[in-house]
């Protein structure tokens, strides 16, 4: 293999001339991209899934509130100054905002198509990188196809939320390619800015890009630069940016509850969780079995987890041996995989599972490079077996392509996704709960209730599950639904005392049971916990209004609108309450705001007409009434119409 190393460090013929002027390069690239596109065609039929798509996209106010370029630019600041579910990836969220402007959110196929296009860009860059690293054309094409269609890629491409994988991947690989190019061309200065900007954009797309400076060191090693402190010093800015991003990412996860939320095992045992995951990822690069979106933590760690440390030690021992023997391809590939996966081995315990297919998106380039080089080495050493090698490679790619094609269908919607998880892990409460949520939104109430019940049996102390079932009861036609909801909200509060949304939910349930004192007690308790929660004032204003306490109702409506001023129906409510309090100027202003926001809601004009009448402006009251009659408004009180005519 030493001779192979000497060859591989020499630029391949395809790299001696411009890549884009080489006909064979373009032919192979076209085939690679076409095949890679075809295996993801099923994802174009998929929609959103109820697993982070809501918080990132279709329920994210920074996305949904966009109605034009003005609101788009207003929301950009919010996108870059907030995190979503503990993840700071503003560039990915910004791409969703831009797509909202172009396509809206009713056509998710466009978002899926953009994911595929970004993945194809990554495939192209892998092809360029492997050629630049010295692979010949066919092995480089094999590596690019592995990157393109290996089934572990599906989660990163077919799941819209994982835009961050293909987006950060594109910038990461772009920076990596130009770093390789800069070394081969003696560090031309014009590449430095390209590399740095690409790295920053990768960090803004996904925190996983923090491994890039380590990948740079591997490129240095691969091309014969001596490993000394100078190499670290020249990359101080890259390491600094990675450190800051990493610390910020851990902080956001911690305040969101994303780190340390799986405390089944102490830290020392979690090391073995990491070693087990490391070996599983390596195996799945060859045999992509059981491609499940969620791999739940085991209830108990058996001997397999502890034994996994043995092959890990052996792999590192072999890598050191390869280093001594100057097997640069093997050292580069193994360390590239290790550096780009080691921060994702769940030793800190973030997320609902301890293995995720998407974590391998960039890391697998290291292993695929080794496999492709192995093909090249065999072809060079055993030329008589070339047809057998090609046939074997085609069979492998064909099997991978078929599995990939079918796996895309798993991500069609929340039902297909969570049913697939339950097929392998029927004791996973989150899968039952999320499928129940899908059924609930689809109006399949009985199926949703069955799934919520299953989830609660598995996690009887989970307050969130009781809240979800309570919400289901409230939105259904079940007999005694309010009593059932009250039972579940009380149970949720029992397990998580003081949680705002549970207190508000129970307060609303008490309201619907006409137990107003109990309702006010819960809503006031919620206000003491978080006076900035606008829902408290929304529901409490209804209680005060029903009890005839119009001054209190007006005060709560004003608080609500001070926090959420873009709700026209609430402005209408304020207008009505202000009129009952004889504050006609305030009433008129509120109705005008409601009409400005929603000029097609005729009821606002009717209520404003009454305010004009009570404040003595009969002509304006008559104008609104005539406008309503011309529009065919049917709810005009005949007595009120006679009063206007008599005036």
Secondary structure, DSSP 8 states (H G I E B T S, - for coil): -HHHHHHHTS--HHHHS-GGG-HHHHHHHHHHHHHHHHHTGGGGG----TTTHIIIIIT-HHHHT--SHHHHHHHHHHHHH--BTTB--HHHHHHHHHHHHHH-SS-HHHHHHHHHHHHHHHHHHHHHHHHHTT--HHHHHHHHHHHHH-GGGHHHHHSGGGHHHHHHHHHHHHHHHHHHHHHHTT--THHHHHHHHHHHHHHTT-GGGGGHHHHHHHHHHHTT---SHHHHHTTHHHHHHHHHHHHHHHHHHHHTT-BS--TTS-HHHHHHHHHHHHHHHHHHTTS-----S-EE--SS--HHHHHHHHHHHHHHHHHHHHHHTT-HHHHHHHHHHHHHHGGGS-SS-BSSEEE-GGGGTTTHHHHHHHHHHHHHHHHHH-GGGHHHHHHHHHHHHHHHHHHHHHHGGGGSSHHHHHHHHHHH-TT-HHHHHHHHHHHHHTT-HHHHHHHHHHHHHH-TT-HHHHHHHHHHHHTS--TTHHHHHHHHHHHHHHHSTT-HHHHHHHHHHHHHTT-HHHHHHHHHHHHHH-TT-HHHHHHHHHHHHHTT-HHHHHHHHHHHHHH-TT-HHHHHHHHHHHHHTT-HHHHHHHHHHHHHH-TT-HHHHHHHHHHHHHTT-HHHHHHHHHHHHHTT-----HHHHHHHHH-
